[in-house]
Amino acid sequence: MINEISFATKTCVEDHLLMCGDAAGMITPLCGNGMAIAIHSAKILTEQVLQYFADGQNRAALEAGYTKAWQKQFESRLRVGRTVQNLFGSPILSELAVGGLKHIPAAVKLIMRQTHGQPF
């Protein structure tokens, strides 16, 4: 939590409403490009809705398909971002994390790859 903002996990379907962007899964500041995640989740949602109408799926199949596609694309990325974000919750952990990562550039690159995803 930063300044009373919770970065707890969320679901991408809530009371049969399909969510995207921050509404679907809180995007912490260290999860990469939040706008790209919002746009990409809208693309995934659009694809699922188009499939719903084209195939005559039922609502449960739409919700399940969207949840599965959303989790496949973003779940691990947001988990890594939340984990890194937690390192900056206390001054001591922040100093240790930044100090340690200065000496391990490969770890910084790995974290960035894990939180930024692939272009779409």
Secondary structure, 3 states (H helix, E strand, C coil): CECCECCCCCCCEECCEECCHHHCCCCCCCCCCHHHHHHHHHHHHHHHHHHHHHHCCCHHHHHHHHHHHHHHHHHHHHHHHHHHHHHCCCHHHHHHHHHHHHCCHHHHHHHHHHHHCCCC
